[in-house]
Amino acid sequence: MKDATEQMTLTDGEEAALWGRDRLDELWARGCAFLGSDVAILGGAMSWISERHLVAALSGAGGFGVLAAGSMPPERLAEEIEATRALMAARGRQRTFGVNLITMHSQLDALIDVCREMKVSHVVLAGGLPSAASIRKVKDGGARCVCFSPALALARKLVRAGADALVIEGAEAGGHIGPVSTTVLAQEILPQVRDVPIFVAGGIGRGEAIVSFLEMGAAGVQLGTRFVCASECIAHPAFKKAFLRASARDAVPTVQVDPRFPVIPVRALSNKGTADFVETQRQVIDRYQRGEIDQKSAQLEIEHFWAGALRRAVIDGDVETGSLMAGQSVGLVTREQPVAEILDELVTQAVASLARRAPQSTPF
Ligand SMILES: Cc1cc2nc3c(=O)[nH]c(=O)nc-3n(C[C@H](O)[C@H](O)[C@H](O)COP(=O)(O)O)c2cc1C
């Protein structure tokens, strides 16, 4: 039988792991304090699926869930905020979570009013550069305002306009994307902008990658793709199955056939829908060239192709013609598992990578 002193002695490995965990907590302390979470990992809002269940699971497990308002009218958003709080209360764990609003929404002001009335603590303004007035309206209501910045100059502009934190999202991400990779955006922005916490998104699927961005100065990270196959996520089983089968190279940006007819780039798994989209663009452009339709109608026809396509795939399970929005990290999604287990895996990987650098314990 071991005596008490022996029982309390930690192995070198255990000591290194404790050191790694302390170091991780130090690295993302600013992010955790900003979010009010245990780990500075945001579950990026995903239209249709970042609803009460996924958000409550993320925040309940110590991360930070973000409700996707998407195209919801204000009354639906109010209902969803209420339901998320009720779900958390039922589990006895009321934690902070955010609400993601799309700036192009025709009722943006009314949606911000809902967040203000319901005392939402964090509002994320996404889908285009928010106006200074929108940022002010969010903040005047008492919430923290998080904005997306696709470039250094815009990051500075958003901070001047009052953004309390930024998300920088690289082209590896799922959904609507910009042209620049996560690693380049991080190098451009993280060393230059220190005034507000910055969360890095796009292509992150393991803890080691989280550590690398934290060490570059990020306050935390935002992941979307990695949470699609969470057990608590309401995505259709066929949508999850497509994720489990896919590798990084299957998650590709939409193809634009003709620069005269711009296409908003969206990263999604290639399927019949993506091939049909190319064909549709060709046919519409041929009709335009033959003088059968004007440029505006041609552009509208192209834009309407994907209307409702994400819902069709993620809720109805139409994985053939719907939009299977996914980031390149989809290859790292290998099984359906609870949110708490995913977060735990990410933290364990982060701690292990830091522990490898723990100083050797010095004998007395
Ligand atoms: C299916 C899907 C839907 C998404 N919908 C939204 C959205 O409605 N609003 C938004 O700001 N971002 C949206 N995103 C982006 C995520 O919030 C997140 O920033 C992104 O997934 C992070 O990169 P990752 O996919 O490499 O993890 C979506 C992403 C996916 C995969």
The ligand as a MOL file (V3000), in Angstrom:
LIG
                    3D

  0  0  0     0  0            999 V3000
M  V30 BEGIN CTAB
M  V30 COUNTS 31 33 0 0 0
M  V30 BEGIN ATOM
M  V30 1 C -24.3070 24.6570 -42.5230 0
M  V30 2 C -23.7100 25.9930 -42.1680 0
M  V30 3 C -24.5440 27.1260 -42.0420 0
M  V30 4 C -23.9980 28.3730 -41.6750 0
M  V30 5 N -24.8460 29.4440 -41.5040 0
M  V30 6 C -24.3490 30.6260 -41.0450 0
M  V30 7 C -25.2190 31.7260 -40.7310 0
M  V30 8 O -26.4390 31.6320 -40.8400 0
M  V30 9 N -24.6540 32.8810 -40.2640 0
M  V30 10 C -23.2910 33.0020 -40.0860 0
M  V30 11 O -22.8260 34.0680 -39.6670 0
M  V30 12 N -22.4530 31.9790 -40.3880 0
M  V30 13 C -22.9470 30.7970 -40.8240 0
M  V30 14 N -22.0930 29.7370 -41.0440 0
M  V30 15 C -20.6600 29.8730 -40.6630 0
M  V30 16 C -20.4290 29.3900 -39.2120 0
M  V30 17 O -21.0760 30.2120 -38.2730 0
M  V30 18 C -18.9350 29.3700 -38.8250 0
M  V30 19 O -18.4050 30.6640 -38.8070 0
M  V30 20 C -18.1120 28.5110 -39.7630 0
M  V30 21 O -18.7570 27.2780 -39.9430 0
M  V30 22 C -16.7130 28.3090 -39.1780 0
M  V30 23 O -15.8870 27.6020 -40.0380 0
M  V30 24 P -15.8320 25.9890 -40.1140 0
M  V30 25 O -17.0310 25.5880 -40.8850 0
M  V30 26 O -14.5720 25.7230 -40.8340 0
M  V30 27 O -15.8370 25.4690 -38.7040 0
M  V30 28 C -22.6050 28.4990 -41.4440 0
M  V30 29 C -21.7790 27.3640 -41.5940 0
M  V30 30 C -22.3110 26.1280 -41.9330 0
M  V30 31 C -21.3830 24.9320 -42.0590 0
M  V30 END ATOM
M  V30 BEGIN BOND
M  V30 1 1 1 2
M  V30 2 1 2 3
M  V30 3 2 2 30
M  V30 4 2 3 4
M  V30 5 1 4 5
M  V30 6 1 4 28
M  V30 7 2 5 6
M  V30 8 1 6 7
M  V30 9 1 6 13
M  V30 10 2 7 8
M  V30 11 1 7 9
M  V30 12 1 9 10
M  V30 13 2 10 11
M  V30 14 1 10 12
M  V30 15 2 12 13
M  V30 16 1 13 14
M  V30 17 1 14 15
M  V30 18 1 14 28
M  V30 19 1 15 16
M  V30 20 1 16 17
M  V30 21 1 16 18
M  V30 22 1 18 19
M  V30 23 1 18 20
M  V30 24 1 20 21
M  V30 25 1 20 22
M  V30 26 1 22 23
M  V30 27 1 23 24
M  V30 28 2 24 25
M  V30 29 1 24 26
M  V30 30 1 24 27
M  V30 31 2 28 29
M  V30 32 1 29 30
M  V30 33 1 30 31
M  V30 END BOND
M  V30 END CTAB
M  END
